[in-house]
């Protein structure tokens, strides 16, 4: 289970962790980028130590972190996208669109009360990525995931996603992993 959403401040990180914890307590294995992913600053420092300029390291680090996240996304069965903000952040939109292109079920979570009566509060570009209803309460995310699970069709993975998977697979055994590799469990 990939848990997508903003993690730019403590409140967002806390909410993301709460979603992942809820799913884990219900028996799902999750990938939470802020916890399980690569930290850009650490990758930059390693690349600089290997002789790259700061500009080269920044460009390469962003690509490495993104590829690693997409690699882990593709190992998941469902993506839970937290769109509990005025506009979803670019990272959330990117991974959600890649999940869509890979025929992965998408569960959106948003508890903003305005959405109950006004779907224009959700970008139509984002909302059109799923046929599943938006989950309105955090406690209902698990129910939304269980309803979405049977809808996966893994036959339509694109060549672009395959290439990113290949690049992500090269990162795991490489020098950019700061902690133990994530177990190859179903997520």
trRosetta pair geometry for C-beta under 8 A, 3 or more apart (Angstrom, degrees):
i j d omega theta_ij theta_ji phi_ij phi_ji
1 23 5.3 -133 100 171 159 149
1 28 4.6 31 -10 162 140 129
1 29 6.7 154 19 81 87 47
1 30 4.7 -44 77 -104 99 71
1 31 7.1 178 83 19 47 70
1 76 5.7 135 -80 -154 9 117
1 77 6.8 -30 -74 50 60 84
1 78 5.6 -9 -119 67 77 90
1 79 7.7 147 -167 -104 56 27
1 80 6.3 21 178 -6 103 107
1 145 6.8 -3 -121 -142 128 142
1 187 5.1 -132 9 158 45 81
2 30 7.5 137 -99 -161 17 70
2 31 5.0 -22 -108 63 65 106
2 72 6.8 132 -102 122 106 89
2 73 4.8 29 -89 -119 159 70
2 76 4.3 -151 -28 13 91 170
2 78 7.4 -158 29 99 75 45
2 79 4.5 -24 69 -112 107 79
2 80 7.1 -179 86 26 53 65
2 95 6.8 -135 147 161 140 131
2 99 7.2 -153 58 -83 139 130
2 187 6.9 70 -48 129 62 132
3 16 6.0 129 137 -168 120 85
3 19 5.4 151 -149 104 128 116
3 20 4.8 -99 -12 -76 165 90
3 23 7.1 -159 -72 14 119 148
3 30 5.4 20 -20 -170 114 122
3 31 6.9 -176 17 80 76 51
3 32 4.8 -11 56 -99 121 78
3 33 7.8 -140 77 2 76 75
3 79 8.0 175 -80 -160 19 61
3 80 5.3 -12 -114 65 64 105
3 82 7.4 31 179 -20 80 107
4 33 7.6 48 -110 -7 56 121
4 79 5.7 17 -4 -178 119 108
4 80 6.9 175 28 85 73 50
4 81 4.6 -17 73 -109 113 70
4 82 6.6 -164 96 19 57 74
4 91 7.3 -162 -160 126 97 85
4 92 4.7 129 154 -131 106 74
4 95 4.9 -167 -107 81 137 130
4 96 6.0 -162 90 -56 163 88
5 12 6.9 -162 135 -173 101 96
5 15 7.1 -97 129 104 149 106
5 16 5.0 -170 72 -95 119 101
5 19 7.3 94 7 27 148 154
5 81 6.6 146 -66 -166 77 47
5 82 3.0 12 -96 49 135 115
5 83 7.6 -126 -112 -53 89 36
5 84 7.3 16 -143 22 127 96
5 88 7.8 -95 -127 -142 57 96
5 89 7.8 89 -179 28 38 109
5 92 5.5 43 -103 -98 28 127
5 109 8.0 -38 -78 59 132 110
6 12 4.5 -67 105 -158 92 144
6 16 7.7 -144 75 -54 43 122
6 82 7.2 -106 19 92 68 113
6 85 6.3 25 1 -13 139 151
6 88 7.6 -163 -42 -157 97 59
6 89 4.5 112 -89 -10 96 133
6 91 7.6 126 -100 55 54 110
6 92 6.4 -56 -49 -32 63 127
7 12 5.3 -167 -110 119 32 110
7 13 4.8 72 -150 -86 88 76
7 16 5.5 -36 -84 0 101 157
7 33 7.0 -162 10 82 147 101
7 34 4.2 -152 -164 -69 163 130
8 12 5.7 42 39 42 64 153
8 89 7.3 156 -28 -90 121 154
9 12 5.3 92 54 14 70 102
9 13 7.0 -137 98 -4 33 93
10 13 5.6 -57 -142 41 32 111
10 14 6.0 36 158 -24 67 106
11 14 5.7 -53 -147 34 28 113
11 15 6.5 27 154 -17 62 105
12 15 5.8 -55 -149 36 32 110
12 16 6.3 32 154 -19 66 106
13 16 5.7 -54 -146 37 32 112
13 17 6.2 31 155 -17 65 107
13 34 5.6 -167 -129 171 96 167
14 17 5.8 -56 -147 39 29 110
14 18 6.3 33 153 -23 64 106
15 18 5.6 -52 -148 33 32 114
15 19 6.6 33 153 -19 64 102
15 82 6.7 133 128 -160 115 157
15 84 7.0 -113 164 59 153 148
16 19 5.8 -53 -154 33 32 111
16 20 6.5 29 151 -14 65 106
16 32 6.1 131 150 -155 106 113
16 34 6.1 95 98 18 147 134
16 82 6.5 -123 -95 6 75 155
17 20 5.6 -54 -146 40 34 111
17 21 6.0 37 154 -22 67 108
17 32 6.8 78 -98 -171 57 160
17 34 7.5 -80 -61 77 89 128
17 35 7.0 104 -102 -46 93 130
18 21 5.7 -52 -143 37 29 113
18 22 6.4 36 155 -23 62 104
18 138 6.8 -16 129 -163 115 147
19 22 5.8 -52 -151 32 29 114
19 23 6.6 25 153 -14 62 107
19 80 6.3 -167 166 118 127 138
19 82 6.3 -132 -39 -68 163 123
19 109 6.8 -176 -118 42 133 168
19 138 6.7 -118 -94 -146 76 101
19 141 6.3 147 -147 -91 90 178
20 23 5.8 -60 -153 39 32 110
20 24 6.1 30 153 -19 68 109
20 30 4.4 -178 -147 109 91 161
20 32 4.4 -31 -81 -66 153 132
20 35 7.2 -152 87 21 173 142
21 24 5.6 -55 -142 38 31 111
21 25 6.2 32 158 -20 65 106
22 25 6.0 -56 -148 35 26 110
22 26 6.7 16 153 -11 60 111
22 138 6.5 -168 -55 162 166 97
22 139 7.4 -140 -146 -110 138 42
22 141 6.1 83 109 58 138 126
22 142 6.5 -128 148 -45 99 104
23 26 5.8 -67 -154 42 32 107
23 28 4.3 -55 166 63 93 126
23 30 5.2 98 89 -64 130 125
23 80 7.1 -150 -67 -5 142 154
23 141 6.9 -71 -68 116 90 122
23 142 6.5 170 -105 -89 59 85
23 145 6.9 84 -121 -26 106 166
24 27 7.7 134 -175 -1 31 7
24 28 6.2 -93 -86 70 36 69
24 29 7.2 52 -112 -111 81 30
24 30 5.7 -84 -61 2 92 113
26 142 4.5 173 -90 -124 172 136
28 142 7.8 -166 -8 -123 127 89
28 145 7.0 -35 -67 141 156 158
28 187 7.2 61 174 -173 86 51
29 185 4.8 138 -54 105 175 122
29 186 6.4 130 36 90 125 51
29 187 4.6 -93 93 -110 96 62
30 36 8.0 -174 115 -15 72 144
30 187 6.4 107 -110 -160 19 102
31 36 5.2 -113 -152 74 66 150
31 37 7.8 82 173 -57 94 84
31 72 4.5 168 -158 157 158 123
31 73 7.2 -137 81 -75 145 45
31 75 7.5 99 -39 70 145 105
31 76 6.1 -111 18 -66 121 123
31 182 7.0 35 -107 -159 98 164
31 187 5.6 8 -19 -156 97 157
32 35 4.3 34 87 31 110 110
32 36 5.5 110 56 5 60 102
32 37 7.8 -111 109 -12 44 92
33 36 6.6 -69 -103 59 19 79
33 37 3.8 10 -157 -17 65 140
33 69 5.4 11 -109 -117 118 116
33 72 8.0 159 -88 72 75 141
33 91 7.7 -120 65 162 171 137
34 37 6.9 16 -41 32 15 108
36 72 7.0 151 118 -153 122 164
36 182 5.8 48 -167 -85 117 130
37 65 6.6 67 164 -161 115 88
37 68 6.2 128 -151 110 83 115
37 69 5.4 6 -120 -83 130 90
37 72 7.3 -129 -92 22 83 152
38 42 7.0 -131 -178 68 80 110
38 43 5.6 51 159 -49 123 124
38 64 6.6 -57 86 124 161 98
38 65 4.8 -135 76 -111 109 79
38 68 5.1 70 -2 63 118 161
38 69 8.0 -112 26 -45 87 81
38 171 7.7 -82 -43 167 144 135
38 176 5.9 -1 -123 153 143 107
38 177 7.4 -93 -91 -104 102 46
38 178 7.1 129 -129 0 72 104
39 42 4.4 68 78 10 102 110
39 43 6.9 175 85 -10 51 86
39 65 7.9 -53 136 -109 3 125
39 178 7.1 -7 22 0 101 152
40 43 5.8 -62 -150 39 32 109
40 44 6.2 35 154 -22 68 106
40 61 5.3 100 -158 144 74 120
40 62 6.6 22 -129 -85 119 60
40 65 5.3 -43 -83 -45 79 156
41 44 5.6 -50 -146 34 32 115
41 45 6.4 34 155 -19 64 105
42 45 5.7 -52 -148 36 32 112
42 46 6.5 32 153 -18 64 105
42 178 5.8 -2 144 -69 156 140
43 46 5.7 -54 -149 36 33 111
43 47 6.3 31 154 -18 66 107
43 57 7.8 168 124 180 72 90
43 60 7.9 -142 147 109 111 84
43 61 4.1 142 105 -136 113 100
43 64 5.5 -172 -166 80 149 136
43 65 6.3 -149 10 -55 158 97
43 176 5.5 25 -115 -146 99 109
44 47 5.9 -60 -149 38 29 109
44 48 6.3 29 154 -18 66 107
44 54 7.5 35 -176 -149 111 67
44 57 4.6 96 -151 143 69 114
44 58 6.0 23 -116 -83 118 55
44 61 4.5 -40 -67 -52 71 162
45 48 5.8 -53 -145 36 30 111
45 49 6.3 33 154 -20 64 106
45 57 7.9 105 -38 176 16 145
46 49 5.6 -54 -149 36 31 113
46 50 6.5 27 151 -16 64 107
46 175 6.6 175 175 131 139 107
46 176 6.6 177 76 -107 157 68
47 50 5.6 -58 -151 38 34 111
47 52 4.5 -23 155 35 94 137
47 56 7.2 -146 151 110 125 87
47 57 3.7 157 94 -127 123 95
47 60 5.7 154 -128 79 157 128
47 61 6.0 -127 0 -61 142 97
48 51 7.8 150 -177 11 30 9
48 52 5.8 -85 -90 67 40 81
48 53 7.7 -2 -116 173 80 11
48 54 6.4 18 -98 -89 119 60
48 57 4.9 -26 -55 -65 77 161
52 56 4.1 -130 -173 94 104 118
52 57 4.4 137 102 -61 125 84
52 60 6.7 -85 -146 23 166 141
53 56 4.6 93 50 9 79 103
53 57 6.8 -146 89 -7 39 89
54 57 5.7 -57 -145 39 29 112
54 58 6.3 32 156 -23 64 105
55 58 5.8 -51 -146 32 29 111
55 59 6.6 25 157 -14 62 107
56 59 6.0 -60 -151 39 30 108
56 60 6.1 19 158 -10 67 114
57 60 5.9 -61 -140 45 27 106
57 61 5.7 31 160 -26 66 112
58 61 5.9 -54 -138 34 24 111
58 62 6.6 25 161 -19 60 105
59 62 6.3 -58 -155 31 25 108
59 63 6.9 19 152 -13 60 109
60 63 5.8 -61 -154 39 34 111
60 64 6.2 35 152 -22 70 107
61 64 5.6 -54 -145 36 32 112
61 65 6.2 29 159 -17 67 106
62 65 6.0 -54 -145 37 28 108
62 66 6.3 27 157 -16 63 110
63 66 5.9 -58 -146 39 28 110
63 67 6.2 26 158 -17 65 110
64 67 5.9 -58 -145 39 27 108
64 68 6.2 27 156 -20 63 108
64 171 6.0 138 -162 -113 88 132
64 176 5.8 -131 171 -141 138 168
65 68 5.8 -56 -148 36 29 112
65 69 6.5 28 154 -17 64 106
66 69 5.8 -56 -150 37 31 110
66 70 6.3 25 155 -15 66 108
66 94 7.7 -49 -146 133 112 150
67 70 5.8 -56 -144 40 32 108
67 71 6.2 41 153 -26 65 104
67 164 5.6 -152 -131 -161 78 80
67 167 4.4 -74 -157 111 142 114
67 168 4.6 -161 155 -73 82 76
67 171 6.3 142 102 -26 110 140
68 71 5.5 -47 -147 31 31 116
68 72 6.6 24 155 -11 62 105
68 168 5.4 145 -102 -137 32 90
68 171 4.9 -97 -85 99 96 157
68 172 7.8 141 -129 -64 93 66
68 176 7.4 -128 -67 111 141 130
69 72 5.9 -60 -153 41 31 106
69 73 6.3 40 148 -26 66 104
69 91 7.9 -29 133 -164 168 108
69 95 6.5 -80 140 -91 117 126
69 168 8.0 -117 44 -116 30 128
70 73 5.1 -45 -144 31 37 119
70 74 6.4 36 157 -20 65 102
70 95 6.9 -153 -93 -114 71 85
70 98 6.0 -67 -130 149 106 167
70 161 7.2 -142 173 -143 120 76
70 164 4.6 -32 111 149 144 131
70 165 7.2 -107 125 -71 96 55
70 168 5.8 -143 78 -58 80 140
71 74 6.2 -61 -157 34 27 108
71 75 7.1 23 148 -17 60 106
71 164 7.0 -142 -61 140 67 80
71 165 5.7 121 -115 -133 70 50
71 167 7.5 -129 -63 84 113 65
71 168 2.2 -170 -59 148 125 147
71 169 6.1 176 -138 -49 129 54
71 171 6.9 -165 0 42 158 117
71 172 7.3 -143 136 -44 153 105
72 75 5.6 -54 -153 32 40 113
72 76 7.0 45 149 -29 65 103
72 168 7.2 -140 -19 -179 60 140
72 182 6.8 49 -116 48 118 157
72 187 7.8 36 178 7 83 167
73 76 5.8 -60 -162 23 37 115
73 79 6.7 11 -150 -87 99 118
73 95 5.5 -158 -95 -157 149 105
73 98 6.4 68 115 99 153 123
73 99 6.3 -110 177 -74 120 90
73 104 7.8 -132 164 -1 92 173
74 102 6.5 -137 -113 -139 85 163
74 157 7.5 67 -141 -131 116 131
74 161 6.6 145 -91 172 129 108
74 164 7.8 149 -29 96 138 101
74 165 5.2 -60 61 -96 166 110
74 168 7.6 146 29 56 121 153
75 184 7.6 -111 -155 -141 138 69
75 187 5.9 70 116 17 89 121
76 79 6.5 96 104 -71 138 68
76 104 7.2 58 93 -152 89 141
76 187 4.2 -61 -109 91 76 115
77 104 7.3 165 166 -148 28 97
77 105 7.4 5 145 37 71 105
77 149 6.3 22 142 -133 126 85
77 152 6.0 -80 -167 -62 79 154
77 186 6.6 27 -32 -180 117 98
77 187 6.5 -177 5 86 79 59
78 104 6.6 164 -116 172 31 95
78 105 4.8 -31 -117 77 88 102
78 106 7.5 167 -166 -89 74 22
78 107 6.2 28 170 -4 118 108
78 145 5.5 137 105 -146 162 89
78 148 5.5 104 -127 103 129 122
78 149 6.1 -69 -52 -89 129 67
78 152 7.5 -106 -71 -67 72 114
79 95 6.7 -179 -144 136 146 100
79 96 6.2 -176 119 -109 145 63
79 99 4.2 -74 -1 -103 144 164
79 104 5.8 71 -7 123 101 127
79 105 7.5 178 28 92 66 54
79 106 5.4 -16 68 -114 98 69
79 107 7.2 -176 92 30 49 71
80 107 4.8 -24 -110 73 69 105
80 109 6.2 27 178 -16 96 116
80 141 6.1 46 -142 -167 139 118
80 144 7.9 105 -116 95 100 119
80 145 6.5 -40 -74 -81 112 109
81 88 7.1 2 168 -128 113 147
81 92 5.7 115 -155 -174 99 102
81 95 7.7 174 -99 88 105 97
81 96 4.7 29 -89 -90 149 124
81 106 6.1 -2 1 -167 118 100
81 107 7.1 163 22 81 70 49
81 108 5.3 -30 71 -107 97 65
81 109 7.0 178 85 20 45 76
82 92 7.0 -97 62 -126 68 140
82 109 5.1 -29 -108 67 61 107
82 110 7.6 132 -166 -74 50 63
83 88 4.6 -53 -122 -71 86 112
83 92 6.9 161 -86 145 72 143
83 108 5.3 -18 15 -159 121 106
83 109 7.0 149 27 67 68 49
83 110 4.9 -40 80 -68 83 115
83 122 6.4 63 129 -130 141 102
83 126 6.3 138 -116 147 148 146
83 134 7.9 -79 56 -135 120 117
84 109 6.4 -26 -49 114 103 83
84 110 5.0 177 -89 -123 59 61
84 111 6.1 8 -123 26 113 75
84 112 6.4 157 -152 -31 64 93
85 88 6.5 126 60 -90 101 41
85 89 7.5 33 62 -33 147 80
87 123 6.5 61 -131 -42 80 123
88 92 4.4 -111 177 88 111 128
88 93 5.1 136 102 -55 117 87
88 96 7.5 -2 145 7 161 145
88 123 7.2 -101 16 19 97 126
88 126 5.9 128 16 -114 133 155
89 92 5.0 92 58 10 76 103
89 93 7.1 -148 96 -3 37 91
90 93 5.7 -58 -145 41 32 110
90 94 6.0 36 156 -25 67 108
91 94 5.6 -54 -145 34 29 113
91 95 6.4 16 163 -8 65 105
92 95 6.5 -60 -145 41 26 99
92 96 6.0 24 158 -17 63 115
93 96 5.8 -61 -143 41 27 111
93 97 6.1 27 159 -20 65 109
93 126 6.3 -86 -115 -98 93 107
94 97 6.0 -59 -149 36 25 108
94 98 6.5 21 155 -15 63 107
95 98 5.6 -52 -146 38 35 112
95 99 6.3 42 151 -23 66 102
96 99 5.5 -49 -149 33 33 114
96 100 6.5 37 149 -21 63 103
96 106 6.0 73 -155 -132 91 133
96 126 6.9 36 105 -147 150 88
96 129 5.9 84 151 120 104 167
97 100 5.4 -49 -149 34 34 115
97 101 6.3 34 152 -18 66 104
97 129 6.7 -107 -96 -110 54 139
98 101 5.5 -51 -144 39 34 111
98 102 6.2 25 154 -12 65 111
98 161 6.1 137 -164 -102 98 110
98 164 7.8 -56 -145 63 140 161
99 102 5.8 -67 -149 45 29 106
99 104 4.0 -83 -170 65 83 124
99 106 5.7 122 110 -80 129 99
99 129 7.9 75 79 167 94 127
100 103 7.7 37 180 -72 32 25
100 104 7.2 -79 -61 50 23 78
100 106 6.3 -13 -73 -37 82 137
100 129 4.4 -91 -83 -157 141 102
100 130 7.5 -113 -98 -60 103 68
101 158 5.3 -35 158 -7 112 129
101 160 7.8 -23 141 66 150 113
101 161 6.3 172 106 -44 114 130
102 154 7.5 -4 166 -132 87 61
102 156 7.1 157 -161 90 30 77
102 157 5.0 19 -135 -110 83 75
102 158 7.0 -99 -81 8 64 82
102 161 5.4 159 -78 -154 107 172
103 152 6.7 103 128 -163 89 56
103 153 4.3 -75 162 72 140 83
103 154 6.5 -163 79 -87 117 24
103 155 7.1 -1 40 49 162 60
103 156 4.5 97 -30 52 131 110
103 157 7.3 -94 23 -61 99 56
104 152 6.3 1 -129 -122 48 94
105 130 7.4 70 -168 -130 57 109
105 132 6.8 72 -171 -34 95 137
105 148 3.7 145 165 164 138 105
105 149 6.5 -123 34 -83 158 22
105 151 4.6 105 -86 70 115 109
105 152 5.6 -79 -17 -68 98 74
106 129 5.5 2 46 123 166 103
106 130 4.0 -123 73 -76 107 124
106 132 6.5 -167 82 32 63 121
106 148 7.3 -136 56 -155 24 146
107 130 7.4 152 -79 -148 25 163
107 132 5.7 -61 -103 110 62 154
107 135 6.1 27 174 -15 100 123
107 141 6.7 112 137 -156 136 76
107 144 4.5 121 -148 133 126 116
107 145 5.5 -74 -27 -79 162 63
107 148 5.2 -129 -63 -14 101 157
108 122 7.6 64 162 -142 156 144
108 126 7.7 106 -105 146 139 103
108 127 7.2 -41 -25 -114 169 64
108 130 6.3 -172 -17 38 103 146
108 132 7.3 160 15 89 80 102
108 134 4.7 -46 89 -120 111 79
108 135 6.7 177 90 20 52 78
109 134 7.3 141 -109 -173 17 76
109 135 4.7 -29 -104 71 70 108
109 138 6.9 58 -166 -102 133 58
109 141 5.6 -11 -90 -97 129 108
109 144 7.6 172 -79 55 84 160
110 115 5.5 84 115 -23 121 167
110 122 6.7 -175 23 -86 171 116
110 134 5.4 -31 38 -179 102 126
110 135 7.6 123 25 71 53 59
110 136 7.1 -30 82 -111 59 50
111 136 5.6 96 -113 179 63 55
111 137 6.1 78 -108 -96 114 40
111 138 6.8 -40 -50 -35 138 76
112 115 5.0 91 80 -13 89 105
112 121 6.4 -140 105 146 135 146
113 116 5.8 -29 -170 3 55 116
114 117 7.1 -81 -171 50 43 82
114 118 5.3 -40 166 50 83 115
114 121 4.8 124 111 -70 112 157
115 118 6.7 -91 -115 68 24 65
115 119 6.7 55 -159 -103 71 46
115 121 5.0 -114 -85 68 71 131
115 122 6.2 55 -124 -33 113 105
115 134 6.4 -79 155 99 139 156
115 136 7.2 -167 85 -111 119 95
116 136 6.9 54 -82 -123 92 140
118 121 5.2 84 104 -21 97 102
119 122 5.9 -49 -173 36 65 102
119 127 6.8 100 -180 -144 105 170
120 124 7.8 -23 -124 -49 57 95
122 126 6.2 -113 171 77 90 110
122 127 4.5 93 123 -60 121 121
122 134 7.0 -149 -62 -77 160 150
123 126 4.3 75 73 11 102 105
123 127 6.5 174 83 -8 50 88
124 127 5.6 -57 -132 46 34 108
124 128 5.8 40 165 -29 68 108
125 128 6.3 -54 -147 29 20 111
125 129 7.9 34 148 -36 51 97
126 129 6.1 -46 -174 3 39 116
127 130 7.5 -84 -174 44 43 83
127 134 7.5 -45 -127 -60 99 116
130 148 8.0 -28 -157 -122 124 126
131 151 7.9 -163 56 -149 109 156
132 144 6.4 97 170 -168 129 95
132 147 6.8 133 -133 103 111 110
132 148 5.0 -16 -86 -90 148 108
132 151 7.7 -148 -58 17 106 160
133 144 7.4 -118 72 -121 79 107
135 138 8.0 88 135 -100 116 22
135 140 5.0 -173 -159 100 102 101
135 141 5.2 107 143 -93 164 57
135 143 7.7 145 -121 68 117 87
135 144 4.2 -79 -73 -41 123 155
136 140 6.7 22 53 49 64 142
137 140 4.6 81 67 4 88 108
138 141 5.9 -22 -167 -18 45 113
139 142 7.8 -42 173 18 44 100
140 143 5.0 -51 -163 41 67 117
140 144 6.0 72 139 -25 82 101
141 144 5.5 -58 -152 38 34 114
141 145 6.3 36 152 -22 68 104
142 145 5.6 -52 -148 34 32 112
142 146 6.4 32 154 -18 65 104
143 146 5.8 -53 -147 36 30 110
143 147 6.5 30 154 -17 63 107
144 147 5.8 -57 -149 37 30 111
144 148 6.3 23 155 -16 65 112
145 148 5.7 -63 -146 40 30 108
145 149 6.4 49 156 -45 65 96
146 149 5.9 -32 -148 2 31 119
148 151 5.6 -65 -170 26 55 120
149 152 6.9 -32 -174 -14 45 106
153 156 6.2 36 115 6 102 105
154 157 6.5 0 -177 -35 67 106
157 161 5.3 -113 -174 82 87 129
157 162 6.1 105 133 -59 112 87
158 161 4.7 95 59 9 81 100
158 162 7.0 -136 101 -6 44 87
159 162 5.4 -51 -147 34 36 116
159 163 6.4 38 154 -21 66 101
160 163 5.8 -52 -152 33 32 111
160 164 6.6 29 151 -15 63 105
161 164 5.6 -53 -148 38 37 112
161 165 6.3 44 150 -24 66 103
162 165 5.5 -52 -150 33 32 116
162 166 6.6 35 151 -22 64 101
163 166 5.6 -49 -151 31 34 113
163 167 6.5 31 151 -14 65 104
164 167 5.6 -54 -147 39 35 110
164 168 6.1 37 153 -20 67 107
165 168 5.6 -56 -145 39 29 112
165 169 6.2 34 155 -25 64 105
166 169 5.8 -53 -150 31 29 113
166 170 7.0 29 151 -20 60 103
167 170 5.8 -55 -158 30 34 112
167 171 7.1 38 147 -26 63 101
168 171 5.6 -51 -157 23 40 115
168 172 7.3 50 151 -31 66 93
169 172 6.1 -38 -159 12 39 115
170 173 7.5 -69 -164 43 35 88
170 174 6.2 42 148 -36 66 126
171 174 5.3 -74 -150 34 33 123
171 176 5.5 -46 -163 57 92 127
171 177 7.2 126 148 -52 78 90
172 177 6.3 44 -157 -61 39 136
172 181 5.6 59 -171 -126 100 119
173 177 7.7 -33 -116 0 8 136
173 181 7.7 -8 -82 -79 53 138
174 177 6.8 125 71 -8 61 92
177 180 7.9 -9 153 170 120 7
177 181 6.1 -11 -167 -81 157 71
